[in-house]
Amino acid sequence: SKLYGFRNRSHPIDRYWEIGVRPESHIAIVFERKRSVGPDNKRRRFPDPRGMSGSPVWLLYDDQETPDNLKRIVVVGISIEHRKDRNAIIATDIGQALVMINAAR
């Protein structure tokens, strides 16, 4: 078992429908296993993503932050599946997950 991470952007909103998710409830992250970029900003081959369900999806900002403009790094989603045919990692929006958790109380 090993810790892995990768960095990428979400798919454009108009692709969400093609992927089969709604932008109001999900995040569709661009993912090409053989061409992912690690936290060190180096390109690498990511391990098979099966079993990574439940991993947090973090919102990261660019390197242009200044002491006057600090942005928090926050969890925005929870990964739920890999859609190889769509080059996507799908995550549930954290707001949706919190609604379900609060409803279960």
N, C-alpha and C positions, 0 to 999 in steps of 0.2 A: 504494500500500500504506500502511495506517495502523494504528496500535495502537488497539484497542477493548477495552472491558471492560464487564461488567454485573454487577449484584448481585441475588441472589435466594436463596430457600430451596429445599430439595429438596421434591419431591412427598411427600405422606404415604405411609408404607410400604404401606398397603393399595392404593394406586394403582399401585404398581410392577408387580403382576401384570397389571393392565389394560394398562399400557404395554408389557409384554412383556419385562421385565428382572427380575433378582433383586436384592434389596437386599444380599445377601452379596457380589456381584461388581460391581455397578454403582451409579451415582448418577444419579437422574433429577431434573434441576433444572427448576423452573417457568420457562418462557420464552415471553413474548409479545413478538414483535419490535417491534410498534408502541408497546408500553407498558413498555419496559425502563428500568431505573434505572442510570445510569452511576456510576463511582467517585466522582464529585462529588456523589452523592445527588440528582441532577436527572433527571427523567423525559425520555426521548428515544427516538427511533426507531433501533433497532439496524440495522446493515447486514445484508444477506443473509448468514446464517451458513454457507452452503456454503463449504467449503474451510478451515474453522477446526478440522478434525480435528487432534488432537495438541496443542491448547492446554491449558495447565494449568488445573485447577480448584483454587482456593485456599479454605481454610477461614478465614473472617474472624469475629472476635468482635465483640460490641457495644461501645459506647463506655464501658462501665462498668468498664473495667479500672483498677486502681490499682497503684501501684508494688509493693505487696505481693502482687498477684495478676496478674502479667504472663503472658500466654498467647502462645505462638509462633504465627505465621502459617505454615501448612504447606500443601504441595500434597497434596491428598487424592484427586485423580483426573486422568485424561487424557480430554478430550472426544473423542468418536468420531462422533457424529451428531446431527442435528436431526430431531426428529419433530414436524413442524408440526401434524399431526392430533391430537396428544396434548399440545400446548403444552409440549414438553420438549426440553431438551438432554440427551443421554445421555453419560455418562462412564464409563470403566472405573475401578473402584476402584484406587488406586495400589498397594495390596497385591497385587492380581491381576497388575498390570503388572510389578511387581518379581519375582514368582514366575516369570513367563514369561522375563524378562531373565536371571535366575539359571539357569534351566533351559537356556538357549541357550548357556551358557558351556562 
